[in-house]
């Protein structure tokens, strides 16, 4: 199901005045995609999710599921399944009862499944009772998330990762059109997070359900999402496939938020069509840009060290070298003190305090104007 | 695996623990255990003289006599009424009030404070106010009933009951009603506060999940709130019914030390604890302390059995975190 957010706005009235949590958000999520809402704390990503779910009302704007306006629709009528950050599994019910809960206790869902069952029974020789049908559905959902052996246990007897899967099964059992996940990995330890991340991707691909995934972890969203919605202070910063957002950020915030280590940002200046870094002329820039102060952004992986004395490059001094597994990161310093991180090529090791010259690969230099917008990338 | 060394360590560890427990055990033994045992023994001593300790024989005659005593039966009925009618009724209303208070936003704190006020009010003073409310001639209740054209009712009166069983029963029913209202009012506040605390302990996301599924309010209460609140409910029920079995001051507050409305001499509103005190009466009289002990022992047994039953029955249905 396609989800279309049109000028979606949420304002909270507080003691300190009005807070705009989400500001005119316009996003169209194509059917069957896994979308990541990404941003720092307080950027409005969870609020957006709650509005799609119907838990929060909209101050302004509209939400469409396919062509149906669901803005004023009660949560239970939207057909969304949601997994909360701390899973919110009912502690007094077994895993099986937790998953069966919506099928047993919601009138609307019960009616829908009763109808399905009636159609099934018409052509079947052996009639199935509703209870048996519920058990079948629970089994099916549990099989999908691979927790069939724990159906009789209480949630407190499961690990965090298993609880997570139960929560996903409970959201999926009612066959929703849209699955919403609120920071689903934030309560897991690092290893489990990697594993569960792939698990979510697998489940999403198996079911083909349109999924919205909220996270503050850029790596999570870059690895599993089909598209990401990057937000800051309630406003959309950029929307697109993760790799293209990463490679072609529209502004300094996006460039800085994605990537680890963070993008190198160096103070520079455009003078007469030339880029000056550190007071020194570095490169000629394409096009006609006015003389102005800029920030030059270059990712660590796009910088290399000039191989020999013949090759031209921007002079710097290596001040620290740190090894992490197979990667060696070099911190280099320019004459004015700006620091740049880059990866070292293992074939030509360098030492601390060594004078080096830096080269940049094609299409990898971005220039940001004072307000943060990108003015050039080449 | 338990090795010999481990066992030895455990033993010396246990010994140390016992030494630490000695002071508390000593106090318990002197002030709780010894009095209980002594009360049980005393209850069997006939013509027991409190000051000299002399008695004629060891017998269960006082138990026999008490079970045949109509005043004792009356005490049992009245106490059961408080424990099994007033307590559940006030629990249900407390739960309703707590659910309402929990769902509102404005004036919440103010209302919670108002609901807690009875808890800090003196029982005797409050009893006096209730006497005024139920007064036949100028009481609040009769005034309100008067607006609907209802004749003044003598709520707390024993006039004319000596000769007429019908009048006696009518008077008794009215007194029970007064007692019911009073104990509801008095017990509500603490229960509301406890229920509120229990409700606020429930993760609000459980409700959001249920809301997304479209679970009806009734199902949310039945399937989520009620089971998750069960430890609070059981705690309130057990403590309130124990308190109910010890009820005394509220009866005295409204029906005086004669345990009945003016004109009654059958002690129609007496409770178990009231009965114990009645038996003690003139404690220098031979056998008085023994008779009081008999009543105390029976009360203790009833409370113990009921508490064990309540905890045993509810153990399976209660979800503790």
Interface residues (C-beta under 8 A of the other chain):
Chain A: X53 X54 X55 X74 X75 X76 X77 X80 X81 X82 X84 X86 X88 X90 X91 X92 X101 X102 X105 X106 X107 X108 X109 X170 X174
Chain B: X203 X205 X206 X208 X209 X210 X211 X212 X213 X214 X215 X216 X219 X223 X224 X227 X228 X319 X321
